[in-house]
């Protein structure tokens, strides 16, 4: 039991302390961006579930691989907050509140948004590459996936989880998230799973760039 406790403190201790300190003092004011993201996601879910708002949400935030690239890039920022119609909205809201909230406290709101969008954009661009590679390629996708509506926060959540875990020394957690996404791809091999891996690769490159930057600063 002591060994487990020591491992838990080593893995999550710094992250826990960082998140715990501002919450009792500032409460929800510690994560204003996250609260706004949750509210926006809930509002988009409400709008898209009504006949008068469905097409508006599709036009503003629904991304498909068949779309012109400029249009997909224009819609990608909002697509992060458009819940997938075939999944429970409460899952998306919980993911945003928990992971975005931790990230906002630990790395700041602007860095959180940058990493979230980078992960989402990586998934969006991978979908086009995967369809171009074709279903016969292990990294490819079937042509029918070009019609799939690609929205939701999952790629951003996965990317943020890996980045924050790496940044705060929770390396086993980062590895576990990556392994879980790899298993998802092996079991399902669907668009969402492969986009999650693309998001992790993009965030891994950001982690590498951050590490190199800090190393150069220490040398100076």
N, C-alpha and C positions, 0 to 999 in steps of 0.2 A: 504493500500500500504506500509506504514511504517512497519507494522508487517511482510509482505512478504519480504521486504528488510532486516529486522533484521534476519529473518529465513535464508535467502539466505547467508548472511554474516556468520552466525553461522555454517551453513552446509558446505559451500564451501570456506569460506574466507581464511583459512589457506592453503588449497590446491591451491587456485588461486594464492596467493602471492608466494608460493613456486615454482610454475611452471612459473609465469610471470617474476621473477627476472633474471634467467639466459638466457632467450631467446633473449632479446634485445642485450645482450653483446656477446653471443657466437653463436646465430642463430642455424644453423643445427649442429654445433660442440657440442651443448649441448646434443644431442641425437645420437651419432654415432652408437651405437648398434641398435637402432631402424631403422635408415636409412639402415644399413646393412641387417636387417631382411626384410624390405620392398623390397630391391633390390633382395635378395635371393628368396623371394616369387614370385616376378615378373619373375625372371629368370626360376624358376621351372615351373611356369605356361606356359611360352613360350615353354620350352622344352617338357613338357608333351602333348602339343597340336600339336606336330609333330610326324609323324609315326616313325621317327628315334629316338625320345627321350622318347616316352610314356613308353615303357617297362623299360627303365633305371630308370625313376622316380618311377615306380611301385616297382621295385626291391629294390630301395634304401630307399623309404619313405612311401610306402603304407602299412597300418596296417589293418589286418583283425583278427577277433577273432578266426578264424580257424587256423591261423598260429601258429607254435610252439612258446612257450613263449619267448625263447631266441631270436628268430628272431624278434618278435614284439618289445621286449625291445631294440634291436639293431636299429630298424627302427624308433622308437618313436621320438627321438630328431629331425630328419629331417621331420617327418610327420607333425610336427607343422607348417612347412612353405610350405607344399604342398597344394595348394588351392583345395577345393572340385570341381570336374568337373561339378556338377549340380548346382553350385551357381556362381554368378557373381564375378570375381576375384577382381573387384574394392571394393567390400564389405570387402573382407579379407584384402586388402591393407589399406583401411581406418581404419579398426579396429586396425591393427598393429600400424599404424602411430599415431593414437590418444591415444590408451590405453597404448601401450608399451612406447610411448614417455613420457606420464605423469609419468608412473611408473619409467622409467629410471632416470628422473630428481628427483623424490621424494624419491626413495628407492635405487637408484644405479643400474648399469647395471647387476652386478652379482646376486644380490638378485632378480632382475626382471627375469632373466633367470631361476634361481632356482625355483621360484614360478610358472613361466609359464610351466616349464617341470613337476613340481609336479602335477599341475592341469591336464595337458595332460596325464600324466601317470596314474592318478587316473581314468580318463575316459577310458583309454585303458584296465586297469585291471578290471574296473566295467563291461565292455562288456562281459568279460569271466564269471564273477560271475552271471550276469544277464541271460545269456544263460543257465548256469548250473541250476539256480533257475527255469527257464521255464516261459512260457507265462502266466500260470495260477496264478503265484505269482505276487502280485502288484509291487514288486521290480524286477521282471524278464523281460525277453525278449524272443521273438520267436526264434526258432532255425535258421530260415532263416537269422537272423541278423549276423550270423557268417561269412557270405559271403560279408557283406557290407564293402566297403573300407572306413576306418575311418581316415580321414586326415583333416587338416585345423587348424587355430588358435583360433577357437571359445571358446573351453574349457579354453585355456590359457588366453584369453581376459576376460572371465567371472571371472576366478579366480583372475587375477590381479586387475580387477575393484573392487571386493569385498575387497581384501586385502588393497589396497591403500585407499579406502573410509574408511575402519575401522581404518587404521593407522592415518589418518588425521581427524578423528572425524566426518566424513560424514556418520553417522550411518543410517540415513534415506535412503541415496543413496544405501548403502550396502544392506539394507533390501529390497529396491525396486528392485534391480537386482536379489536378491534371490527370491523374490515373482514372478517376471516375469518368471524366469526359472521354478518355481513350476507350474505356469499357463500353460506354454508351455507343461510341462509333462502331465497335466490334459487334455489339449485339443488334444494333438497329441500322447503322450505316446511312442514316437519313441526313437531310439538309441541315437540320438544327444541330445535330451532334457534330458534324464536320465544321460547321461555322463556329461552334464553341472551341474546337481545337485551333481554328484559324485565329480566334480572338486570343487564345493563350499564347500562340506563337508571337503575335503582334506585341502583347504585353511583355513577353519574355525579352523581346528586342528592346523595349523601353527600359526594362530592368537592367539589361546589359549596358545600355547607354547611360543610365543613371549611375551605375557602378563605376564605369570608366570616368565619368565626370567627377565623382567624388575622389577617385584615385588621383586624378590630375590635380585636384585642389589640395590634397594632402601632400603631394610632391612639392608643390609651390610653397 
